[in-house]
Amino acid sequence: MNRFDYRDYRSSRRSARVAMLAAGGLIGAVALAGCSAGQLAQTAMQQSAVDGNQAVINNVALRNVRILALQTGDFLRPGATVDLVLVAVNQSPDITDKLVGITTNIGKVTVTGDPTLPASGVLFFGAQNGQSKNSDHAVEKAHSVKATIALSKPITNGPNYDFTFTFEMAGSVSVAVPISAPEGPRHNEPPGPA
């Protein structure tokens, strides 16, 4: 008489289940690891939260480029004067550069001050939002200039306006520039002392 031992059968079924679960777990781990292979993280291409745009031309980087203006109506009208603010950074360790002009089709841009950009230096255009008046002293090779735009066309918040920056050594670059309102007291903060 041939007897079938159920205990051996149960034990072998349990071993088979454990092996199948282990194999399934291993396949799942490999599949999950493979899903992200060759992918960029979602945050890899995110930009810092600044109001303006940026551009790079050879060794000169333009950062946080924007028109600083408080718009109270539908448009800022021709004849108004607004400020252009940005930071220019000379990424060359040994070549001094100089801004030779800024042009736009919305008006005439006037730069007041010495627009020389020293090697490894920084050039501040206008008063930056949240920037202390003494912050340029913290940067060893920092200078400040003022850039104003006498508007010949109406402009409004929303669209960007084309500007071309020309440097002696680096050349020219075009930047689409937005309008940014001047920073005032936050709604939940009391106004500063008068």
KADA-V402747 format. One line per field, one symbol per residue. phi: phi as a letter, one per 30 degrees, with the letter a starting at -180 (. if undefined). psi: psi as a letter, one per 30 degrees, with the letter a starting at -180 (. if undefined). Layout:
BEGIN
phi: ???
psi: ???
END
This chain:
BEGIN
phi: .ccccddddddddddddddddddddddddddddddcdiccdeddcdcddbdccbabbhccccbhdaccacccbdbcdejdcbccbabcccdddbcdbadclbbadclcccccjdddcdehcbbdciddeicddcddddcecbbbbcbbbddcbdbbdjdccdbccbcecdjcbcbdcdcbdddbdddccddddd
psi: kjkkjfeeeeeeeeeeeeeeeeeeeeeeeeeeefefkgkkkefegkllilealllkjcgkkkkhklkjkjkfaelklkflklkkklkkkjfkfgjklkkflkllgfakkkkkljgkjlkglkjkjajkkgkkfgffffkeiklklkkljjkflkllkdllkkkkkkkeefalkkkjklkkkkkaklegklllk.
END
